Amino acid sequence: MTAILDRTRLAGPGPHPAGGHRVFACVLVLAAALRVLVMLGYDTAQLYWYDSFTYLDTAVHLRPQGAFHPAGYSIFLWLLRPFHSVELVVGVQHAMGLGLGVLSYVLLRRWSLPGWGASLATVPVLFDPSFVRLEHAVLSDLQVMVLVMAALLALMWRPEVSVRAAAVAGVLLALAGLTRTAAVPLIGLAALWLVLRRTPWRRTAALLLAGALPLLAYAGWYAQHHGRFALSGSDGVALWARTMTFADCSIIKPPPELAPLCPNGTVVDAASEYVWAPGASLNRLPGGRFAHNDLARTFAVRAIAAQPLDYLREIVRDTSLAFTWEPVAHPKRVRPATTFPHGSWTLPEEHALIGEVRREYDPDIRGMSSVEPFGSILAAYPYPWFLHGPLFGVLLLAGALGSAGRRRPALLPWSFAVFLLVGPVAALDFDHRYVLPAIPLACVAAALSVRRTCGRRGAEGQ
């Protein structure tokens, strides 16, 4: 590993000796030990109703799902299906979590950060319980993070982006978008970054073409199954739910066909709850909420156009929840976890889908329980919340200060981080889990900003 890492340096203050990687080697060993402890501390993977089971069901019956989730993560699960083990799935994901730290470290060393500084930037992703718990769950978020960070590394490997690097980044970002649609606009952000850098147009075109082809192919596959050229069937429903926290139909003045989607007096404590609230106006229409996805999108766009400041206020208010000193429950029925859980968790066996997935993917699927003495050790693991919330705000601020100017290296990771933070809030709602993909990128952006500031001061002192 040392030989490989020693090739990651751009033109910098001097050669990096092999010893420069010793700090990160120690960090990586400790992070790996933590993940081994997690595998020992729980008797199976963490499975969530209903997301985990829809991912697994799609992996068994490989096809594009009609509602929320594209099939990118399910294809990963399909590749591991011959082993019939969700424990193997999370074992692979723990290795991917370590890989995410390695990608961040390699990128920062490539831009001449010292070993201790690059290692420090990887601490949140390698040691925050929120990331390690995500690795231990059948959820798609980790795959998105790895793909986006790999794309960032491809784009920033050299000072000038080659056609091949741009194409590789485009494919990786497309795969991230096919895992979580919130990542699709990152292709446009990367292309804009290339334009701002006055990169030759062929390289920008390579990025856009390589990113568009997988998305178009998937949309065609989706159309074969669902009769609609799209990546999912829930974008309109999600945006409609977002508008329910501020929509005023006396201002919107919707036409008769949209009027039934106006707020009807149903009040919940988070925008995302309107998707599932039985009394919400969309859910009272015949055929189910997703049957009216296009109508919901049309209403939402009219609401945002009529009340842009109200929409912006809701985005700012909900996004601010990512930076609180103590975690805020949003919605109130979901208590954010700041440490590793301890105890037992059952599955809602009344749902037929659970039995089907158990028969077809892994017969040992069950509720998760702590295993002693490892479970008690994990429950005592200290990682204060302020290193997740307020520090994240500091990292974003540092990245912003270091991003001014089209040639600043921090600009691309910082813009990715901001979009992955704000985009889900703008499209639906805030969720502590949705914040996590932005944190590794914010760490990279902040580290690159500090590197530039320190480098400039060093040059001025000479």
C-alpha positions as CSV (number, residue, x, y, z in Angstrom):
1,M,0.0,0.0,0.0
2,T,2.8,2.4,0.8
3,A,4.3,2.0,-2.7
4,I,1.0,2.9,-4.2
5,L,0.3,5.8,-2.0
6,D,3.7,7.3,-2.7
7,R,2.7,7.8,-6.3
8,T,-0.2,10.1,-5.3
9,R,1.7,13.4,-5.0
10,L,1.2,16.3,-7.3
11,A,3.8,19.0,-7.5
12,G,4.2,20.1,-3.9
13,P,6.8,21.2,-1.4
14,G,8.9,18.1,-1.6
15,P,8.8,14.3,-1.8
16,H,6.7,12.4,0.7
17,P,8.7,9.6,2.3
18,A,7.1,6.3,3.0
19,G,7.0,7.2,6.7
20,G,4.4,9.9,5.7
21,H,1.8,7.1,5.5
22,R,2.4,5.6,8.9
23,V,-0.1,7.9,10.6
24,F,-2.8,6.8,8.2
25,A,-1.8,3.2,8.4
26,C,-2.4,3.4,12.2
27,V,-5.7,5.1,11.6
28,L,-6.8,2.5,9.1
29,V,-5.9,-0.4,11.4
30,L,-7.9,1.2,14.3
31,A,-10.9,1.8,11.9
32,A,-10.7,-1.9,10.7
33,A,-10.6,-3.0,14.3
34,L,-13.8,-1.0,15.0
35,R,-15.5,-2.7,12.1
36,V,-14.5,-6.1,13.3
37,L,-15.9,-5.2,16.7
38,V,-19.2,-4.2,15.0
39,M,-19.4,-7.5,13.1
40,L,-18.8,-9.4,16.4
41,G,-21.1,-7.1,18.4
42,Y,-24.3,-7.8,16.4
43,D,-25.6,-11.2,15.3
44,T,-26.8,-10.1,11.8
45,A,-27.2,-7.1,9.6
46,Q,-29.5,-4.2,10.4
47,L,-32.6,-4.4,8.2
48,Y,-35.1,-1.6,8.0
49,W,-38.7,-1.8,7.0
50,Y,-39.4,-1.0,4.4
51,D,-36.3,0.2,2.5
52,S,-34.0,-2.8,3.1
53,F,-36.7,-5.3,2.0
54,T,-37.5,-3.5,-1.2
55,Y,-33.8,-3.4,-2.1
56,L,-33.5,-7.1,-1.5
57,D,-36.8,-7.9,-3.3
58,T,-35.6,-6.0,-6.3
59,A,-32.3,-7.9,-6.2
60,V,-34.2,-11.2,-6.3
61,H,-36.6,-10.1,-9.1
62,L,-34.1,-7.9,-10.9
63,R,-36.2,-5.0,-12.4
64,P,-36.5,-1.3,-11.9
65,Q,-38.7,-0.5,-8.9
66,G,-41.8,1.6,-9.6
67,A,-41.6,4.0,-6.7
68,F,-38.7,5.5,-4.7
69,H,-35.6,3.5,-5.3
70,P,-33.7,3.0,-8.6
71,A,-32.0,-0.4,-8.9
72,G,-28.3,0.5,-8.6
73,Y,-28.0,-0.7,-5.0
74,S,-30.1,-3.8,-5.8
75,I,-27.7,-4.8,-8.5
76,F,-24.9,-4.8,-5.9
77,L,-27.1,-7.0,-3.8
78,W,-27.9,-9.2,-6.8
79,L,-24.1,-9.8,-7.3
80,L,-23.9,-11.1,-3.8
81,R,-27.1,-13.1,-3.9
82,P,-25.4,-16.5,-4.6
83,F,-24.0,-16.4,-1.1
84,H,-27.5,-15.9,0.4
85,S,-26.1,-13.9,3.3
86,V,-27.0,-10.4,4.4
87,E,-24.1,-10.7,6.9
88,L,-21.7,-11.0,3.9
89,V,-23.3,-7.9,2.4
90,V,-22.5,-5.8,5.4
91,G,-19.1,-7.3,5.7
92,V,-18.4,-6.1,2.1
93,Q,-19.8,-2.8,3.0
94,H,-17.5,-2.4,6.0
95,A,-14.6,-2.9,3.6
96,M,-16.2,-0.3,1.3
97,G,-16.3,2.1,4.3
98,L,-12.6,1.6,4.8
99,G,-12.1,2.1,1.0
100,L,-14.0,5.5,1.3
101,G,-11.4,6.6,3.8
102,V,-8.6,5.4,1.6
103,L,-10.1,7.3,-1.4
104,S,-10.2,10.5,0.7
105,Y,-6.7,10.1,1.9
106,V,-5.3,9.4,-1.5
107,L,-7.0,12.4,-3.0
108,L,-5.6,14.7,-0.3
109,R,-2.1,13.3,-0.5
110,R,-2.3,13.7,-4.3
111,W,-2.8,17.4,-3.6
112,S,0.3,17.5,-1.3
113,L,-1.3,17.4,2.1
114,P,1.0,16.0,4.8
115,G,0.1,12.5,6.1
116,W,-1.2,13.7,9.4
117,G,-3.5,16.3,7.8
118,A,-4.9,13.9,5.2
119,S,-5.4,11.3,8.0
120,L,-7.2,13.8,10.2
121,A,-9.7,14.5,7.3
122,T,-10.7,10.8,7.2
123,V,-11.5,10.5,10.9
124,P,-15.3,11.3,10.7
125,V,-15.9,8.7,7.9
126,L,-13.8,6.1,9.6
127,F,-14.9,6.5,13.3
128,D,-18.3,8.2,13.4
129,P,-20.8,5.6,14.6
130,S,-23.3,7.0,12.0
131,F,-21.1,5.9,9.1
132,V,-20.2,2.5,10.7
133,R,-23.9,1.8,11.4
134,L,-24.7,2.7,7.8
135,E,-22.2,0.1,6.6
136,H,-23.8,-2.5,8.8
137,A,-27.3,-1.9,7.3
138,V,-28.8,-3.0,4.0
139,L,-29.2,0.6,2.7
140,S,-27.8,2.3,-0.4
141,D,-26.2,5.4,1.1
142,L,-22.6,4.0,1.4
143,Q,-22.5,3.0,-2.2
144,V,-23.4,6.5,-3.3
145,M,-20.6,7.9,-1.1
146,V,-18.0,5.6,-2.5
147,L,-19.0,6.2,-6.1
148,V,-19.1,10.0,-5.7
149,M,-15.7,10.1,-4.0
150,A,-14.2,7.8,-6.7
151,A,-15.6,10.2,-9.3
152,L,-14.0,13.1,-7.5
153,L,-10.7,11.4,-7.4
154,A,-10.9,10.7,-11.1
155,L,-11.6,14.4,-11.9
156,M,-8.9,15.7,-9.5
157,W,-6.2,13.1,-10.1
158,R,-4.3,15.6,-12.3
159,P,-4.4,19.4,-12.5
160,E,-5.8,19.1,-16.1
161,V,-8.6,16.6,-16.5
162,S,-8.1,14.1,-19.4
163,V,-10.9,12.8,-21.7
164,R,-10.6,9.4,-20.1
165,A,-10.8,10.7,-16.5
166,A,-13.8,12.8,-17.4
167,A,-15.5,9.8,-19.0
168,V,-14.7,7.6,-15.9
169,A,-16.1,10.3,-13.6
170,G,-19.3,10.6,-15.7
171,V,-19.9,6.8,-15.5
172,L,-19.3,6.8,-11.7
173,L,-21.6,9.7,-11.1
174,A,-24.3,8.1,-13.3
175,L,-23.9,4.9,-11.2
176,A,-24.3,7.0,-8.1
177,G,-27.4,8.5,-9.6
178,L,-28.8,5.1,-10.3
179,T,-28.2,4.2,-6.7
180,R,-29.8,7.4,-5.3
181,T,-31.4,9.8,-7.8
182,A,-30.3,12.8,-5.7
183,A,-26.8,12.3,-7.1
184,V,-27.8,12.7,-10.8
185,P,-27.4,16.5,-10.8
186,L,-23.7,16.1,-9.7
187,I,-23.0,15.3,-13.4
188,G,-24.1,18.8,-14.3
189,L,-22.1,20.3,-11.4
190,A,-19.0,18.5,-12.6
191,A,-19.5,19.7,-16.1
192,L,-20.0,23.2,-14.9
193,W,-16.8,22.9,-12.9
194,L,-14.9,21.9,-16.1
195,V,-16.4,24.8,-18.0
196,L,-15.4,27.3,-15.3
197,R,-11.8,25.9,-15.5
198,R,-11.9,26.5,-19.3
199,T,-11.3,22.8,-20.0
200,P,-11.4,21.9,-23.7
201,W,-15.0,21.1,-24.7
202,R,-14.2,17.5,-25.7
203,R,-13.5,16.6,-22.0
204,T,-16.7,18.2,-20.8
205,A,-18.6,16.4,-23.6
206,A,-17.0,13.1,-22.6
207,L,-18.2,13.6,-19.0
208,L,-21.8,14.4,-20.1
209,L,-22.0,11.6,-22.6
210,A,-20.5,9.0,-20.3
211,G,-22.9,10.2,-17.6
212,A,-26.0,10.3,-19.8
213,L,-25.7,6.9,-21.5
214,P,-26.2,4.8,-18.3
215,L,-29.1,7.0,-17.2
216,L,-30.8,6.8,-20.6
217,A,-30.3,3.0,-20.7
218,Y,-31.9,2.7,-17.3
219,A,-34.7,5.0,-18.1
220,G,-35.5,2.9,-21.2
221,W,-35.5,-0.2,-19.0
222,Y,-37.8,1.5,-16.6
223,A,-40.1,2.5,-19.4
224,Q,-40.4,-1.2,-20.5
225,H,-41.6,-2.1,-17.0
226,H,-43.6,0.9,-16.1
227,G,-44.5,2.7,-19.3
228,R,-42.8,5.9,-18.3
229,F,-39.3,7.1,-19.4
230,A,-37.8,8.0,-16.0
231,L,-35.5,6.8,-13.2
232,S,-38.2,6.5,-10.6
233,G,-41.9,7.1,-10.1
234,S,-41.9,9.2,-7.0
235,D,-40.2,12.6,-7.8
236,G,-43.5,14.4,-8.1
237,V,-44.9,12.8,-4.9
238,A,-41.8,13.9,-3.0
239,L,-41.9,17.4,-4.2
240,W,-45.6,17.7,-3.6
241,A,-44.9,16.6,0.1
242,R,-42.2,19.3,0.3
243,T,-44.7,22.0,-0.6
244,M,-47.4,20.9,1.9
245,T,-45.5,22.7,4.7
246,F,-46.1,26.1,3.0
247,A,-48.6,25.8,0.1
248,D,-51.4,28.3,0.2
249,C,-53.9,27.7,-2.6
250,S,-55.4,31.2,-2.3
251,I,-52.0,32.3,-3.6
252,I,-51.3,29.4,-6.0
253,K,-54.8,29.5,-7.6
254,P,-54.5,26.0,-9.0
255,P,-56.8,24.9,-12.0
256,P,-59.6,22.5,-11.1
257,E,-57.6,19.4,-12.0
258,L,-54.9,20.4,-9.4
259,A,-57.2,21.7,-6.7
260,P,-57.7,18.3,-5.0
261,L,-54.0,18.3,-4.1
262,C,-54.2,21.5,-2.0
263,P,-53.6,21.2,1.8
264,N,-56.8,19.9,3.4
265,G,-56.1,20.6,7.0
266,T,-54.0,17.5,7.7
267,V,-51.0,18.5,9.8
268,V,-47.8,16.4,10.4
269,D,-44.5,17.4,11.9
270,A,-42.2,17.0,8.8
271,A,-42.7,17.3,5.0
272,S,-41.8,13.7,4.4
273,E,-44.7,12.5,6.6
274,Y,-47.2,13.9,4.0
275,V,-46.1,11.1,1.7
276,W,-47.6,8.5,4.0
277,A,-50.2,10.4,6.0
278,P,-53.6,8.7,5.2
279,G,-55.5,12.0,5.5
280,A,-53.3,14.0,3.2
281,S,-55.0,15.2,0.1
282,L,-52.9,13.2,-2.4
283,N,-53.4,10.0,-0.5
284,R,-57.2,10.4,-0.7
285,L,-57.2,10.3,-4.5
286,P,-58.2,7.0,-6.0
287,G,-55.4,4.7,-7.3
288,G,-52.8,5.4,-4.6
289,R,-50.3,8.3,-4.3
290,F,-47.8,7.1,-6.9
291,A,-50.5,6.8,-9.6
292,H,-50.7,10.6,-9.5
293,N,-46.9,11.3,-9.6
294,D,-47.1,13.6,-12.7
295,L,-50.1,15.5,-11.3
296,A,-48.3,16.0,-7.9
297,R,-45.2,17.3,-9.7
298,T,-47.3,19.8,-11.7
299,F,-48.9,21.1,-8.5
300,A,-45.6,21.3,-6.7
301,V,-44.0,23.3,-9.5
302,R,-46.9,25.8,-9.5
303,A,-46.7,26.1,-5.7
304,I,-43.0,26.8,-5.7
305,A,-43.4,29.4,-8.6
306,A,-46.1,31.1,-6.7
307,Q,-44.4,31.1,-3.3
308,P,-40.6,31.0,-3.9
309,L,-39.7,32.7,-0.7
310,D,-41.8,30.4,1.4
311,Y,-40.1,27.4,-0.3
312,L,-36.7,28.9,0.3
313,R,-37.5,29.5,4.0
314,E,-38.5,25.9,4.5
315,I,-35.3,24.7,2.8
316,V,-33.1,26.9,5.0
317,R,-35.0,26.0,8.2
318,D,-34.8,22.2,7.6
319,T,-31.2,22.3,6.4
320,S,-30.1,24.1,9.6
321,L,-31.0,21.0,11.5
322,A,-27.8,19.4,10.3
323,F,-25.7,21.8,12.5
324,T,-27.4,21.7,15.9
325,W,-25.3,21.0,19.0
326,E,-27.7,18.2,20.0
327,P,-29.5,16.1,17.3
328,V,-33.1,17.1,16.6
329,A,-35.8,14.4,16.0
330,H,-37.2,15.1,12.5
331,P,-39.9,13.8,12.2
332,K,-40.5,13.4,16.0
333,R,-41.3,9.7,15.7
334,V,-37.7,9.0,14.6
335,R,-35.1,9.5,17.4
336,P,-31.6,10.2,15.9
337,A,-29.0,7.8,17.2
338,T,-25.6,9.2,18.2
339,T,-23.9,6.0,19.3
340,F,-24.1,2.3,18.6
341,P,-27.4,0.7,19.6
342,H,-27.6,-2.0,22.3
343,G,-30.4,-4.5,22.7
344,S,-32.7,-6.5,20.4
345,W,-34.8,-5.4,17.4
346,T,-37.5,-7.5,15.9
347,L,-38.9,-7.5,12.3
348,P,-42.6,-6.7,11.6
349,E,-43.4,-10.2,10.5
350,E,-46.9,-9.3,9.5
351,H,-45.6,-8.1,6.2
352,A,-45.5,-10.8,3.5
353,L,-42.6,-9.2,1.8
354,I,-40.3,-10.1,4.7
355,G,-41.1,-13.8,4.3
356,E,-40.6,-13.6,0.5
357,V,-37.2,-12.0,0.9
358,R,-36.2,-14.6,3.6
359,R,-37.1,-17.4,1.2
360,E,-35.5,-16.0,-1.9
361,Y,-32.4,-14.1,-0.6
362,D,-31.3,-15.3,2.8
363,P,-33.2,-17.8,4.9
364,D,-31.4,-16.6,8.1
365,I,-32.8,-13.0,7.9
366,R,-34.0,-12.1,11.4
367,G,-34.2,-9.2,13.8
368,M,-30.8,-7.9,15.0
369,S,-29.5,-8.4,18.6
370,S,-26.4,-7.3,20.4
371,V,-23.8,-10.0,21.2
372,E,-22.0,-9.7,24.6
373,P,-19.4,-8.6,25.6
374,F,-18.9,-6.8,22.3
375,G,-22.3,-5.1,22.4
376,S,-21.6,-3.4,25.7
377,I,-18.2,-2.2,24.5
378,L,-19.8,-0.6,21.4
379,A,-22.6,0.9,23.6
380,A,-19.8,2.7,25.5
381,Y,-18.0,3.9,22.4
382,P,-17.6,7.7,22.7
383,Y,-18.1,10.0,19.7
384,P,-19.8,13.3,20.7
385,W,-22.5,14.6,18.5
386,F,-20.9,18.1,18.1
387,L,-18.2,16.3,16.0
388,H,-21.1,15.4,13.6
389,G,-23.2,18.6,13.7
390,P,-21.5,21.9,14.5
391,L,-18.1,20.6,13.2
392,F,-19.8,19.8,9.9
393,G,-20.9,23.5,9.7
394,V,-17.3,24.6,10.4
395,L,-16.0,22.3,7.6
396,L,-18.5,23.7,5.1
397,L,-17.5,27.2,6.0
398,A,-13.8,26.4,5.7
399,G,-14.5,24.8,2.3
400,A,-16.5,27.8,1.2
401,L,-13.7,30.2,2.1
402,G,-11.2,28.0,0.1
403,S,-13.5,27.7,-2.9
404,A,-13.5,31.3,-4.2
405,G,-12.0,31.3,-7.7
406,R,-12.5,28.9,-10.5
407,R,-9.0,27.2,-10.1
408,R,-9.4,26.5,-6.4
409,P,-9.2,22.7,-5.8
410,A,-11.7,22.9,-3.0
411,L,-14.5,24.1,-5.2
412,L,-15.6,20.8,-6.7
413,P,-15.8,18.7,-3.4
414,W,-17.4,21.7,-1.6
415,S,-20.1,22.1,-4.3
416,F,-20.8,18.4,-4.2
417,A,-21.1,18.5,-0.5
418,V,-23.5,21.5,-0.5
419,F,-25.7,19.9,-3.1
420,L,-25.9,16.6,-1.4
421,L,-26.9,18.4,1.8
422,V,-29.4,20.8,0.4
423,G,-30.8,18.7,-2.6
424,P,-32.7,16.1,-0.6
425,V,-34.2,18.9,1.6
426,A,-35.3,20.8,-1.5
427,A,-36.8,17.7,-3.1
428,L,-38.5,16.2,0.0
429,D,-37.2,16.8,3.5
430,F,-34.3,16.8,5.9
431,D,-33.1,13.5,7.3
432,H,-30.0,13.0,9.5
433,R,-29.1,10.0,7.3
434,Y,-29.2,12.1,4.1
435,V,-26.6,14.4,5.6
436,L,-23.9,11.7,5.8
437,P,-22.9,11.6,2.0
438,A,-22.0,15.3,2.3
439,I,-19.6,14.9,5.2
440,P,-16.6,13.1,3.5
441,L,-16.8,15.7,0.7
442,A,-16.9,18.6,3.2
443,C,-13.8,17.1,5.0
444,V,-11.9,17.0,1.7
445,A,-12.9,20.5,0.7
446,A,-11.9,21.9,4.1
447,A,-8.6,20.1,4.1
448,L,-7.8,21.4,0.6
449,S,-8.8,24.9,1.7
450,V,-6.5,24.7,4.8
451,R,-3.7,23.4,2.6
452,R,-4.0,26.4,0.2
453,T,-4.1,28.9,3.1
454,C,-1.1,27.3,4.9
455,G,0.8,27.1,1.6
456,R,0.2,30.7,0.8
457,R,1.3,31.8,4.2
458,G,4.4,29.7,3.9
459,A,5.3,31.2,0.6
460,E,4.8,34.7,2.0
461,G,7.1,33.9,4.9
462,Q,10.0,32.9,2.6
